[in-house]
């Protein structure tokens, strides 16, 4: 129970390349840790760029946060996934949290 009148810290736990939010939540110990230390952890899902074949693992979902090879970057104007872009993305994601949860 994370109810509070003062709020709680928020931690974004991002999965790795070809991972999923569900898989990250399942294999990460952060839910228990957040309960013990009074913060909220969120596991967002990255964009999928389709599938690829990975040797013994077969077809995998190519999910990624900032793989410039998959995103069409760099363009003539430079990289499309700059640090500034990622900071804005995180801010936009936090802004989606309902006001009664902040």
N, C-alpha and C positions, 0 to 999 in steps of 0.2 A: 504494500500500500504506500503510494508516494503522495498522498494528499497532504497539502500544506497551504498555508496562507502566505508563505514567504517565497515559495518556488524552490526549484532544485537545479543543480547543474545538469547539462545535457551533453552526452557524448555520442558522436556518430561513429559507428563501427562499420567500416567499409570492407566488403569482401574483396578477395583478389581476382585476378584475371580468370575468367570462365567460372567463377564462383556464383553463389546465389545468396541473397539476404537470409533465406531460411537455413542454408547450410552454415553460414557464418554464425547465426544465432545458436544453432544446434551444437556446434563444436567449440564455441567460445565460452569461457567461464564468466563472461561479463554480466550476465543476468544475476547470478548469485552475488558477484562482487558489488554490483550496483545496489542490490537489496541491503547488503551489509554496510555500505558506505553512503547510502542516501543520495544517489544520483540516478538519472534516467538514461538508459542506453537505447539507441535507435539503430536499426539495421536496414538502411535503404538498399534498393535493388538498382544495379547499374543498367545501362543500355545494352541491348543485345545487337550485335552486328552479324547475326546469323550463326551458322555452325561451321566447324572445321574438324578434320580427322586427326586424332592424336594417338598414333601407334596403338599400343595395347589397350588404350581406353576407348577407342572408337570415336564416334561423333560426339563432339562437345559443343556446348553453347558458348559462343565468343562474347561474353559480357565483360565490359571494361569501363573504367572511369576516365582514363586519360591515355589511351593507347593511340599515339599519333599516327601509327601505321594504319589503323582501322578507321580513323576519323577523317581521312582526306587531308590531313595537315602534313607539312605546312602548305599554305596557299601562297599566292604571289604576294600577299600582304603579311606573311609571316605565320607563326603557329596559331592554330585556332584554340588551343587548350593552354592558355597561359596561366600563371599563378593567379593573376587578377581574375580570370574567368572562373577558376575553381573557388576562389573566395566569394565571388558573387553567387555562385551556385549554392554554396553552403548557407549563405545569408538567405537566399530565396527559399531554401528547404526549411530553415528554421521559421521563416515567416508563414509557412503553411500550417504550422502547429496552431490549433485553435487557441484563442485568447484565454479561455478558461483553463488551459493546460500550461500556460507560461508562468 
